[in-house]
């Protein structure tokens, strides 16, 4: 009987290989993060079912799965937003109970959510200063360091600019810079490219590779198989709250990854006949619109 090519993925141990160059795991150094049998139940839903995950220092690790597979719940457990019902979290060789995000940040864990948490009427420096606390300095005092960090990782952002004037891609850079300013060792990114143009996504990948080369671990949550295969050293795939496999994305086809995510991949490669359209129902041509400052106002006597 012809062997199933997927078997090598399902049975493969925790992956330690990169798409473009080898990722060498130093077994003398403890894993950056280990999750052991993490379980989380909600009424009528088993969101995470005995999930195991290991991330090494300097590794870009993908967390793959369909919507509802349990990815968001797992990352919130790591970041202390919610607590597991069972299982353990091992951070750099020490067992931890992540009670809240403040504790996670104190350990060196940063997270960029899919929906940003910036104050649009404040400047970049003011937003970062709020996150870091008074002990870190005033917004003006933080500006030189913000410039240094942003330029070092290819995310040039002017500290004095108001957030509402930034593009979506620039706002994401502010979120990442805010994490890096807090000396993190693990950066969690939730669907980071869903709001980016292809050029912005590639710029993000350059930044993440730079961070990984310096030893920072990256947990990259996504369902875009092409970018996961190009960027990530290894991947853990969730299906219905359970780990369906660990793999090296660069060595897997999109179909193999899809089978891990959804199970039976029949129909994923179906072909449909093109249908010729009729007359245009609605057409817009050379539309323009000027958006004034949304926060402008005037006060009259």
Number of C-alpha atoms within 10 A of each C-alpha: 3 4 7 8 10 17 11 14 21 15 12 13 12 16 20 20 21 22 17 12 8 10 17 13 16 10 8 6 11 17 17 21 22 21 20 16 18 21 23 23 15 9 6 6 10 16 21 28 20 17 20 19 20 16 27 25 23 23 27 30 28 29 26 29 27 16 12 13 22 24 23 17 21 25 20 19 23 25 22 20 16 17 19 21 12 14 15 18 22 17 21 18 13 11 13 14 16 22 15 16 19 15 15 23 20 12 17 18 25 27 24 20 17 15 11 12 12 20 14 15 15 15 21 28 27 23 22 26 22 16 14 17 10 10 7 15 13 16 20 12 12 18 19 13 13 24 17 13 17 23 12 12 19 15 22 17 20 17 23 14 15 17 22 18 14 17 11 16 19 18 20 25 21 28 20 21 21 25 24 22 19 17 15 18 24 30 23 25 21 20 18 19 21 13 14 17 12 11 10 15 17 15 16 22 17 16 19 21 20 16 21 19 14 12 16 23 26 28 20 22 24 20 20 14 17 12 16 24 23 14 22 27 26 26 29 25 26 25 23 20 24 21 23 21 23 25 25 25 29 21 14 17 14 15 15 17 25 20 17 25 23 18 12 10 14 10 7 11 8 6 7 6 5 6 6 5 6 6 5 6 5 5 5 5 5 4 5 6 5 5 6 7 9 9 8 6 6 4 4 3 2
